[in-house]
Amino acid sequence: MKLDPSKTALVLIEFQNDFTTPGGALHGAVEGVMQSSNMLENTRKLVEQARAQGVTIIHAPISFAPGYGELSPQPYGILKGVVDNNAFVKGTWGAEITDDMKPESGDIIIEGKRGLCAFSSTNLDFILRSRGLQNVALAGFLTNCCVESTMRSAYEKGFNVLTLTDCVAATSEEEQRVAIEKDYPMFSHPVKSSELLAALEGQQLADASRGY
């Protein structure tokens, strides 16, 4: 499988200070996996090279108004963790996209993400289809949460989905491994960032359905 850069989107999910940066509300939860996989630097390099090749760079941050009025009065699960840690509040440093991944001219910033899937409550699907983007490569946080939710939706919507196994992070090595080895191959082509770049350069992507 070769990839046409003009038909490819790289979707960056929640590269925000609350995850990526020391002092962020949830950084401690993902710091270990981020360091072991070097995912932030891998993604930074990937974005730079993919952008130069003509890939559409799409940022998908999450944010909430102070008080989290968009959510249930009794949130549970992962969103309860967001509320309990006062994370991703609009207008705060924690909700800002990290300096390593700052949007550049020509990038697209998706607005309205309030839950796990980057398609839900946003215009991501409209943007992809209106621009003729057929290949959707995913990177970000969390491996087994927002990235996985977006992967499943993109798969069911008929996009050619690639998950970047060295550009994602979870809250534990076990969650990282299980998601990549067991779940990602069911709904995407799990690939490393170097393999995605090679496919964009016209090289054949071999056995892209395997896990890592």
C-alpha positions as CSV (number, residue, x, y, z in Angstrom):
1,M,0.0,0.0,0.0
2,K,1.3,3.4,-1.1
3,L,-0.1,6.6,0.2
4,D,-0.9,9.8,-1.7
5,P,0.1,12.7,0.5
6,S,-2.6,14.9,-1.1
7,K,-5.2,12.4,0.1
8,T,-3.8,11.8,3.6
9,A,-4.5,13.5,6.9
10,L,-2.5,13.2,10.1
11,V,-4.8,13.7,13.0
12,L,-3.1,14.8,16.2
13,I,-5.2,14.0,19.2
14,E,-4.8,16.0,22.4
15,F,-1.2,17.0,22.2
16,Q,-2.0,19.5,25.0
17,N,0.1,20.6,28.0
18,D,-2.1,18.7,30.5
19,F,-0.8,15.5,28.8
20,T,2.5,16.4,27.2
21,T,4.3,18.7,29.6
22,P,5.6,18.6,33.2
23,G,3.1,20.4,35.4
24,G,0.2,19.3,33.2
25,A,-2.7,17.9,35.2
26,L,-2.5,14.4,33.6
27,H,1.2,14.4,32.6
28,G,2.2,12.1,35.4
29,A,-0.2,9.5,34.3
30,V,1.3,9.2,30.8
31,E,4.9,10.3,31.4
32,G,6.3,6.8,31.7
33,V,4.9,5.5,28.4
34,M,5.8,8.8,26.6
35,Q,9.4,8.4,27.7
36,S,9.7,4.7,26.8
37,S,8.3,5.2,23.3
38,N,9.8,8.7,22.7
39,M,6.4,9.5,21.2
40,L,6.5,13.2,21.5
41,E,9.8,13.5,19.6
42,N,8.7,10.9,17.1
43,T,5.5,12.8,16.4
44,R,7.3,16.1,16.1
45,K,9.6,14.8,13.5
46,L,6.7,13.1,11.7
47,V,4.6,16.2,11.5
48,E,7.5,18.2,10.2
49,Q,8.2,15.8,7.4
50,A,4.6,14.9,6.6
51,R,3.7,18.6,6.4
52,A,6.6,19.1,3.9
53,Q,5.2,16.3,1.8
54,G,1.8,17.9,1.5
55,V,-0.1,15.8,4.1
56,T,-3.0,17.7,5.8
57,I,-2.2,18.2,9.5
58,I,-5.2,18.2,11.7
59,H,-5.1,19.1,15.4
60,A,-7.9,17.7,17.6
61,P,-7.7,19.2,21.1
62,I,-10.3,18.7,23.8
63,S,-11.5,21.5,26.1
64,F,-14.3,22.3,28.4
65,A,-15.7,25.5,29.9
66,P,-14.9,26.2,33.5
67,G,-17.2,24.0,35.6
68,Y,-17.5,21.3,32.9
69,G,-21.1,22.3,32.1
70,E,-20.9,20.3,28.9
71,L,-20.7,17.0,30.8
72,S,-23.1,15.1,33.0
73,P,-23.4,16.3,36.6
74,Q,-22.1,12.9,37.7
75,P,-19.4,12.1,35.1
76,Y,-17.8,8.6,35.4
77,G,-15.0,6.7,33.9
78,I,-12.3,8.6,32.0
79,L,-14.2,11.9,31.9
80,K,-14.5,11.8,35.7
81,G,-10.7,11.7,35.8
82,V,-10.6,14.8,33.6
83,V,-13.0,16.7,35.9
84,D,-11.3,15.5,39.2
85,N,-8.0,16.7,37.9
86,N,-9.4,20.0,36.5
87,A,-7.9,19.2,33.2
88,F,-8.4,20.8,29.7
89,V,-10.2,23.9,30.8
90,K,-10.6,26.5,28.1
91,G,-8.3,29.4,28.3
92,T,-5.8,27.7,30.6
93,W,-2.2,26.7,29.9
94,G,-3.1,23.1,30.3
95,A,-5.6,23.1,27.4
96,E,-3.1,24.8,25.0
97,I,-1.5,22.7,22.3
98,T,2.1,22.0,23.4
99,D,4.9,24.1,21.9
100,D,6.4,21.1,20.2
101,M,3.2,20.7,18.1
102,K,2.1,24.2,17.6
103,P,-0.2,24.5,14.5
104,E,1.4,26.2,11.5
105,S,-0.2,28.0,8.6
106,G,-2.2,25.5,6.6
107,D,-2.9,23.2,9.5
108,I,-6.5,22.6,10.6
109,I,-7.7,22.9,14.2
110,I,-10.8,20.9,15.0
111,E,-13.1,22.6,17.4
112,G,-15.8,21.1,19.6
113,K,-14.2,17.9,20.9
114,R,-15.8,17.2,24.2
115,G,-15.6,13.5,24.4
116,L,-13.4,10.6,23.3
117,C,-14.0,10.2,19.6
118,A,-12.6,13.1,17.5
119,F,-15.6,12.7,15.1
120,S,-18.2,13.1,17.7
121,S,-19.4,16.7,18.2
122,T,-16.9,18.1,15.7
123,N,-16.9,18.7,11.9
124,L,-13.9,16.3,11.3
125,D,-15.8,14.0,9.0
126,F,-17.0,17.0,6.9
127,I,-13.4,18.4,6.6
128,L,-12.0,15.0,5.6
129,R,-14.6,14.3,2.9
130,S,-14.8,17.9,1.6
131,R,-11.0,17.9,1.1
132,G,-10.9,14.4,-0.5
133,L,-8.8,12.9,2.3
134,Q,-9.1,9.2,2.2
135,N,-6.2,8.1,4.4
136,V,-6.4,9.0,8.1
137,A,-3.3,8.5,10.3
138,L,-3.8,8.9,14.1
139,A,-1.4,9.9,16.8
140,G,-1.9,11.1,20.4
141,F,-3.5,10.4,23.7
142,L,-4.7,8.0,25.0
143,T,-3.7,5.0,23.0
144,N,-6.6,3.0,24.3
145,C,-9.1,5.8,24.7
146,C,-9.4,8.8,22.4
147,V,-7.1,7.4,19.7
148,E,-8.8,4.1,19.8
149,S,-12.3,5.6,19.7
150,T,-11.4,7.8,16.7
151,M,-9.8,4.8,15.0
152,R,-13.0,2.7,15.3
153,S,-15.2,5.6,14.0
154,A,-12.9,6.3,11.1
155,Y,-12.9,2.6,10.2
156,E,-16.7,2.4,10.2
157,K,-16.9,5.6,8.2
158,G,-14.9,3.9,5.4
159,F,-11.6,5.7,5.7
160,N,-8.2,4.0,5.3
161,V,-7.0,4.2,8.9
162,L,-3.4,4.0,10.1
163,T,-2.5,4.1,13.8
164,L,1.0,5.3,14.6
165,T,2.3,2.9,17.2
166,D,5.3,5.0,18.2
167,C,3.3,8.2,18.4
168,V,0.7,7.3,21.0
169,A,0.8,7.0,24.8
170,A,-1.4,5.3,27.5
171,T,-1.3,5.4,31.3
172,S,0.5,2.1,31.5
173,E,2.8,-0.1,29.4
174,E,0.2,-2.9,29.6
175,E,-2.6,-0.8,28.2
176,Q,-0.3,0.4,25.5
177,R,0.7,-3.1,24.5
178,V,-2.7,-4.6,24.6
179,A,-4.3,-1.8,22.5
180,I,-1.6,-1.9,19.9
181,E,-1.3,-5.7,19.7
182,K,-4.9,-6.7,20.0
183,D,-7.2,-3.8,19.1
184,Y,-5.4,-1.7,16.5
185,P,-5.0,-4.5,13.9
186,M,-8.8,-5.0,14.0
187,F,-9.7,-1.5,12.9
188,S,-6.5,0.0,11.3
189,H,-3.1,-0.6,9.8
190,P,-0.8,-0.2,12.8
191,V,2.5,1.3,11.6
192,K,5.5,3.2,12.9
193,S,6.0,6.8,11.9
194,S,9.0,5.8,9.7
195,E,6.8,3.4,7.8
196,L,4.1,6.0,7.2
197,L,6.7,8.4,5.8
198,A,8.1,5.7,3.5
199,A,4.6,5.0,2.2
200,L,4.1,8.7,1.6
201,E,7.3,8.7,-0.4
202,G,6.0,6.0,-2.7
203,Q,7.4,2.9,-1.0
204,Q,5.1,-0.1,-0.6
205,L,3.8,-0.5,3.0
206,A,4.3,-4.2,3.7
207,D,1.9,-6.1,5.9
208,A,0.4,-3.0,7.4
209,S,-2.2,-5.0,9.4
210,R,0.2,-6.4,11.9
211,G,0.6,-5.2,15.4
212,Y,3.7,-4.2,17.4
